[in-house]
């Protein structure tokens, strides 16, 4: 690991890194970031002014921009798309691609595909919608940015919205990492190329550029939003990131690490659910609730005081140990050790941590938690392919002939360094092109009045641990004192799984909160989140909501480090009965 540590230390001034050298902190995370504090004085941006589209939709097909081809321009009537059972306004759908090329490395054809939706009655705002996963397909540019059961989306509100495939096709997902430019396009370059083009298409359509521009998305889309904040601060006024990974390549290796631990206690190694069944997860979740539910002033099936809970709960002390065979009412001693190792920060053979841990939370009973943590061998093979082909230097031969063998034999002492390497062909390492550079240096964004909101699920379980976001924000506060809260805020969502679902109030509108902050100076001192029980207006019900909750329970999401505490009076099912306090 000495070579790896030296490599990291030499890059800290340029990269957002997972700290491999810092001592383990009490919150199971140890990210270090570099940057300069923003100014204490920031201007107030003016509200966007709407406009009517100046051209017929089919005329947008004549738009010209360097390295850009428009393939279609279609008029869609009001109601052609809906969100939360509400019809989306009439708009133009424009599709196209940028920078078509043939790779000199792998001989494949690449281009950055996109679609853009432009309302006939526009609100003067632009949204870059960050897509999730490994890309390869164009997600409809409706402006959905995460949380369960959408209350609204950007297109419904009148934004122009663009989304893309990030520079490759689904068929290329397991091989595009061979091409160095395709790596960069997936990481950040597609966004840097699409954004100025999109603004010129807006000007072509409305005779004005957007007054206010936003970047937002969940998961990998949230990662792209953070990249926009640091790579394109002059292009955007507001950033919204929902459950974002800060360092996806290392996080994926951490998922491989967890899978290898869980296989030790799986009764079927091809299905990690057998390592930690739903009944066994309920045993742990109930133990967490016994220790932590009351910490916020009320016993309600939720753990708001996340940090104190990690001190109060001890899996070895508080979870019953099976005296015989596993039967769903206890965990075996070996299981307890494995689950403990999974929730701690992953380590190499010397005990050196290379990523952050996870928080114990009753949301581990969620199906989505199981989907992203207790996955199949096929999913493990996908993680192996991404690591070997897209993220390491040099890449393995693509596609991997035996991805499972690659994962099972991954060496956390010697293989991890490949994520930080460069060579004459791959001039940027994966931790460079996949992460926001220097994420503590938000001055270029905030000094002009820009704002940033990060929301993260506590019971995430995926390649985006809540502690990545929390540790980043803690360091931001330490570096800038409370002044940074005038421009940047971080919210945790207890019980929520990755982006949505879980045992949580997971329905909330972060985009509106961001717009009100950017354009009207209304600081988001709380964001109201709702449970999605029967009768939810979105039409999307969360079946994991406990039967003893009100179907429309609300809670405030509080800006860190504040938590939602019951005031001692009022209806405990309603957010107004809770204060955001320490």
Secondary structure, 3 states (H helix, E strand, C coil): CHHHHHHHHHHCCCCCECCCCCCCCCCCCCCECCCCCCCCCCCCCCCCCCEECCCCHHHHHHCCCCCEEEEEEEEECCCCCEECCEECCCEEEEEEEEEEEECCCCCCEEEEEEEEEEECEECCEEEEECCCCCCCCCCCCCCCCCCCCCCCCHHHHCCEEEEECCCCCHHHCCCHHHCHHHHHHHHHHHHHHHHHHHHHHHHHHHCCCCCEEEEEEECHHHHHHHHHHHHCCCCCCEEEEECCCCCHHHHHHHHHHHHHHHCCCCCCCCEHHHHCCHHHHHHHHHHHHHHHHHHHCCCCCCCCCHHHHHHHCCHHHHCCECCCCCCCCCECHHHHHHHHHHHCCCECCCCCECCCCCCCCHHHHCHHHHHHHCCEHHHHHHHHHHHHHHHCCCCCCCCCCCHHHHHHCCCCCCCHHHHCCCCCCCCCCHHHHCCCCCCCCCHHHHCCCCEEEEEEECCCCCCCCHHHHHHHHHHHHHHHHHHHHHCEEEEEECCECCCCCECCCCECCHHHHHHHHHHHCCCCCEEEEECCCCCCCCCCCCCCCCCCCCCCCEEEEEECCCEEEECCCCCCCCHHHEEEEC
